[in-house]
Amino acid sequence: MTQANIGDTVPNFEAKATGDKTIHLSDYRGKYVVLYFYPKDSTPGCTQEGQDFRDNIEAFNNLNAVILGVSRDSLKSHENFKCKQEFPFDLISDNEETLCRLFDVIKMKNMYGKQVRGIERSTFLIDPLGVLVREWRKVSVKGHCEQVLLALQEVSSN
């Protein structure tokens, strides 16, 4: 699978998600898709990011958008995280890094003085025709959800 770039149609993908679902990007044609990648379930930043999307779900729904969270954690970990945080959206388990490679979010990071491979917090906005219209990389959690909402309002009004 090639890498997704702004202005390109994102290749249809299939991924395992919470609720025993298999998600296909094509299932969301006609809707905006907010695909956010985060490093690890139940860590402070990732929890806050998910809560911010959760707390603004109505605004996203009103703009014809679905939210999908993605990390390399297992489905079991995702189910626990989603349940505990009451996320009204699905979490995709990408333990084979298929989506991570498609969106080029695996980076070398420093953790406790060691270089490790991990997900660089990133978000992608896909339009109703499946075209990648916005991306945010090296995301800082604070204020990020609002940035995504503003961009969604902007692109949906064009």
C-alpha positions as CSV (number, residue, x, y, z in Angstrom):
1,M,0.0,0.0,0.0
2,T,1.3,3.4,-0.9
3,Q,1.5,6.3,1.5
4,A,-1.5,8.7,1.8
5,N,-0.8,12.3,0.8
6,I,-2.9,15.4,1.0
7,G,-5.1,15.6,-2.1
8,D,-4.9,11.8,-2.8
9,T,-7.8,9.3,-2.4
10,V,-6.9,7.2,0.6
11,P,-6.8,3.5,-0.4
12,N,-9.7,1.5,1.0
13,F,-8.4,-0.4,4.1
14,E,-9.8,-3.1,6.4
15,A,-9.0,-3.0,10.1
16,K,-10.2,-4.7,13.3
17,A,-11.9,-2.4,15.7
18,T,-13.8,-2.4,19.0
19,G,-17.2,-3.9,19.2
20,D,-16.0,-6.9,17.2
21,K,-16.1,-4.8,14.0
22,T,-14.2,-4.9,10.8
23,I,-13.9,-1.4,9.5
24,H,-13.5,-0.6,5.8
25,L,-12.8,3.0,4.9
26,S,-15.4,2.6,2.1
27,D,-18.1,2.1,4.7
28,Y,-17.8,5.8,5.5
29,R,-18.2,7.2,2.0
30,G,-20.5,10.2,2.2
31,K,-19.0,11.2,5.7
32,Y,-15.9,12.9,6.9
33,V,-13.5,10.7,8.7
34,V,-11.3,11.9,11.5
35,L,-8.6,9.3,11.9
36,Y,-6.4,10.0,14.9
37,F,-3.3,8.0,15.7
38,Y,-2.1,7.9,19.3
39,P,0.8,6.0,21.0
40,K,-0.8,4.0,23.8
41,D,-4.1,3.2,25.5
42,S,-4.7,4.6,29.0
43,T,-1.7,6.9,29.1
44,P,-2.3,10.5,30.2
45,G,-2.0,12.3,26.9
46,C,-3.8,9.6,24.9
47,T,-6.6,9.5,27.5
48,Q,-7.0,13.3,27.3
49,E,-7.0,13.3,23.5
50,G,-9.7,10.7,23.4
51,Q,-11.8,12.5,26.1
52,D,-11.6,15.7,24.0
53,F,-13.0,14.0,21.0
54,R,-15.6,12.3,23.2
55,D,-16.7,15.5,24.7
56,N,-17.1,17.1,21.3
57,I,-18.8,14.2,19.6
58,E,-22.0,16.1,19.0
59,A,-20.2,18.9,17.1
60,F,-18.5,16.2,14.9
61,N,-21.7,14.4,14.3
62,N,-23.4,17.7,13.3
63,L,-20.7,18.1,10.7
64,N,-21.3,14.6,9.2
65,A,-18.0,13.3,10.7
66,V,-17.0,10.0,12.3
67,I,-14.0,9.6,14.6
68,L,-11.8,6.6,14.7
69,G,-8.8,6.2,17.0
70,V,-5.9,4.1,16.0
71,S,-3.0,2.6,18.0
72,R,-0.9,-0.6,18.0
73,D,-2.6,-1.8,21.2
74,S,-4.6,-5.1,21.2
75,L,-8.4,-5.1,20.8
76,K,-8.7,-6.3,24.4
77,S,-6.8,-3.2,25.6
78,H,-8.9,-1.0,23.3
79,E,-12.2,-2.5,24.6
80,N,-11.1,-1.7,28.2
81,F,-9.9,1.8,27.3
82,K,-13.1,2.6,25.3
83,C,-15.4,1.3,28.1
84,K,-13.6,3.0,30.9
85,Q,-13.5,6.4,29.1
86,E,-17.0,5.9,27.6
87,F,-15.8,6.7,24.1
88,P,-18.7,6.9,21.6
89,F,-16.4,6.0,18.7
90,D,-14.4,2.9,17.7
91,L,-10.7,2.2,18.3
92,I,-8.8,0.4,15.6
93,S,-6.1,-2.1,16.6
94,D,-3.2,-1.7,14.1
95,N,-0.7,-4.2,15.7
96,E,0.6,-5.1,12.2
97,E,1.2,-1.4,11.5
98,T,-0.7,-1.4,8.2
99,L,-2.4,1.9,8.8
100,C,0.6,3.3,10.6
101,R,2.7,2.7,7.4
102,L,-0.1,4.1,5.1
103,F,-0.1,7.3,7.1
104,D,3.7,7.3,7.9
105,V,3.2,7.7,11.7
106,I,5.9,5.3,13.0
107,K,8.9,7.3,14.1
108,M,12.0,6.8,16.2
109,K,11.4,8.4,19.6
110,N,13.4,8.8,22.7
111,M,12.0,7.0,25.7
112,Y,14.0,7.0,28.9
113,G,17.2,7.7,27.0
114,K,16.7,4.9,24.5
115,Q,15.6,5.1,20.8
116,V,12.3,3.2,20.3
117,R,9.9,2.9,17.4
118,G,6.5,4.4,18.2
119,I,3.5,6.2,16.9
120,E,3.9,9.9,16.4
121,R,0.6,11.5,17.5
122,S,-1.1,12.5,14.3
123,T,-4.6,13.1,12.9
124,F,-5.9,12.9,9.4
125,L,-9.2,14.3,7.9
126,I,-10.7,12.4,5.0
127,D,-13.5,13.9,3.0
128,P,-16.8,12.2,2.0
129,L,-15.2,11.1,-1.3
130,G,-12.3,9.4,0.5
131,V,-9.7,12.2,-0.2
132,L,-7.2,13.2,2.4
133,V,-7.8,16.9,2.9
134,R,-5.9,17.8,6.1
135,E,-3.2,16.3,8.4
136,W,-1.7,17.2,11.7
137,R,1.6,15.7,12.7
138,K,3.6,15.9,16.0
139,V,0.2,16.8,17.6
140,S,0.1,18.5,21.0
141,V,-3.1,17.3,22.8
142,K,-4.0,20.7,24.2
143,G,-6.3,22.5,21.8
144,H,-6.0,19.8,19.1
145,C,-9.6,18.7,19.0
146,E,-10.7,22.4,18.5
147,Q,-8.2,22.7,15.6
148,V,-9.7,19.6,13.9
149,L,-13.3,20.9,14.4
150,L,-12.3,24.3,12.9
151,A,-10.7,22.6,9.9
152,L,-13.8,20.4,9.5
153,Q,-16.1,23.4,9.6
154,E,-13.9,25.1,7.0
155,V,-13.8,22.2,4.5
156,S,-17.4,21.2,5.0
157,S,-18.6,24.8,4.1
158,N,-16.7,24.8,0.8
